[in-house]
């Protein structure tokens, strides 16, 4: 460590530098840099002088997860990953940051949300915004044409040229399984198709170059009333009232396979080849969904748009329903076949769709790899689960410890450590208190607080007899168990619970 | 989408802008920005004009993980996390980026390695460099004084005021368990203590303010010869030859509890109170390690320094040994009690130590929370495991699929989908090919390639009889199983293997 007086002198000088720059109104970056140097010096000093300089917070938009939250998170992750594995997916991983140009131009109006890094040795880097674009980059880079993969317990995709709508139906089945298993309450999966949307825009008279931006506006229908959406179309995006009203008529429609059949007969919409292709596939999709027995939750909803640019075919979004007393029906819900009386949605928890063009954007020869995928909104699901856990009386365990090795007498630390190591080596999850002579009461309290079900108590007599007193915390029952039998006895008792 | 001609015109204009800036030798950032705009326009165009603009690579210093690599990774993660859970740890998570000032001044000479982000709404952010500093920030922010936690399958720490060296010994036991279970070959865990190092520097005549920088130089002894390390001390860091040689004498020592006892009698070193405190604790540590039966792999090594500033007590590092033919002994190894003939180390795979001051640096009142922890070098372990897997003949499975639902006849897609959904709903990991009429051979090949052990074959006759032909891929044995028994039969056959 540098001499304290030296550092104090350096702090004085550096303090002057900062004051001077601020007085001169120097640029922010330069001031920040000098302030950082000052803080670094103060930190070196330690002691009282170095205090108070740290803002104890996480970066905006980020948060910590405490053990209880992580236990719930792990449960959510396990459910999702088990489902992905049940469906035969492999897993890959890609870095948290990508070359900026990899992400540029893939998201449309959402691309403002990309975080850029400072120049790192000549490379412009950005934090990834989703896992789909890095996945497409991965496929093109490795010339992979067929894969079913998941990525960090939230993204599942099927890449490859297959018979239509079979992988798409599996994605919806996966959403259905995950949301059912997590017991988040009633839900609906809205489906639509970009080709149907584009066909609808075309027959309503939206100019080609406005398709994507009008799509973004339609996407707001889950948060805004139709009147406001229409307003944005007319005032901000320059559509005529008539065109907007025609769109309004279509986007209020909801149904199932029947709606797809009806729209194939629609005199206007059936003029669009694109829309017809989308509607035929929608029929096919519903026939597979019937085999999978998930049509009770799936709604063909013409108001579903999804903001991202890269979708090319079917799109979907799962929303949780919250049964509220007498909800005011919104225009979208009036024509609904499913979900009419089921309440109002409380936000999207999963979404995805088909993106057949994205991989080709990365391939030097533009070679396409058709893909369909789904992304689970784990953050939203996690906060719902957290709220539920808080509301319920059930205690969430944050460790899996099966037994605490304890003693009631003094001077048995060494014996406790020896037994604990024996248990660890036998694969038992065991804890021991890090004190030479802990009180029995505090050892038992630790078990109560953290939910450890068993205590293995050592004493002079037990050591002499070659036994351990095994206590069940919940019932306070105790029984002597021979040292040789202990591991099996612990396994037996903890597998029962 | 915007009109193609419009975009082409915009590309021309933007191309001119870029050419002009380059001709004017404008600053790099500005040029990059305009180039990005140009690429974005080209990307919008799609088609041939948009090609070749993407560099298909990951950012420097990052990599993708393919399914095979991820399968190995998952095995490593599971082993490590199981060990952490066996030792009763909870888990927490902190964001990938922190306020820059949180990370500033904690690492010493290693702090150059911190990645900064661009200013995000007035906050200066950096990517975390390790998990220890964010953990300390978390403890101070949440006023936590006692916790045993792990973090993303690699960091394990015990925070709290306990009787000396018990948690420290547990950390070493954990390293021993993990490296043994992963079967990476022989290893050694080197231990030392910052107080012993500082005391040694003091009695050798190193000025106080040079302790940390000399520490960093000593830390290079695992990669550099003593002569080069000495050179750095004398030429770059301004020590006299005599002082350097005295250090050289100490850092060549290796041993166990005996060495700690011997050094307590060392006429020079025993003059340092700090060193004596460290040596007493080292003795205590070895007595616990004997109870844990891990002393065969632990070496008290005075050359171990560890670069990071935040350590205050015991430090350790695990290295793998590689038995090479007749290794040239280096100066450090000549005095070694353990490891003399065991070969040479091939790099650190785990490390850690005690950092009693770090949490206090974040606490507004400087309140200290003593901590000791270990970090597993998962990237290095993972690449060793990967090399081993490549060298071995054993095939690594990347999915866990138990059964493929297949058929030999045409027009059975619907029946295949129905059965697959039944199996998914019963928790069976099942796949089905996304083709209307796949050939039986290609279905069987898919099983061979991906290691799926069973095939459930449907045909007209089976459907009539209410059975499924269950085939074991390895033996080609087939047996009719009733539809009602299928789930149990699959579970039975796949639990055996």
Interface residues (C-beta under 8 A of the other chain):
Chain A: X1 X2 X3 X6 X28 X29 X32 X36 X39 X40 X43 X44 X46 X47 X48 X50 X51 X52 X53 X54 X55 X56 X57 X58 X59 X60 X62 X63 X64 X65 X66 X67 X70 X71 X73 X74 X85 X86 X87 X88 X89 X90 X91 X92 X93 X94 X95 X96 X97 X98 X99 X100 X101 X102 X104 X105 X106 X115 X116 X117 X118 X119 X120 X121 X123 X124 X125 X127 X137 X138 X140 X141 X142 X147 X149 X158 X160 X162 X163 X166 X167 X169 X170 X173 X177 X208 X209 X211 X212 X288 X291 X292 X293 X357 X361 X362 X364 X365 X366 X398 X399 X400 X401 X413 X414 X417 X418 X421 X424 X425 X427 X428 X429 X430 X431 X434 X435 X436
Chain B: X1 X2 X3 X6 X29 X32 X36 X39 X40 X43 X44 X46 X47 X48 X50 X51 X52 X53 X54 X55 X56 X57 X58 X59 X60 X62 X63 X64 X65 X66 X67 X70 X71 X73 X74 X85 X86 X87 X88 X89 X90 X91 X92 X93 X94 X95 X96 X97 X98 X99 X100 X101 X102 X104 X105 X106 X115 X116 X117 X118 X119 X120 X121 X123 X124 X125 X127 X137 X138 X140 X141 X142 X147 X149 X158 X160 X162 X163 X166 X167 X169 X170 X173 X177 X208 X209 X211 X212 X288 X291 X292 X293 X357 X361 X362 X364 X365 X366 X398 X399 X400 X401 X413 X414 X417 X418 X421 X424 X425 X427 X428 X429 X430 X431 X434 X435 X436
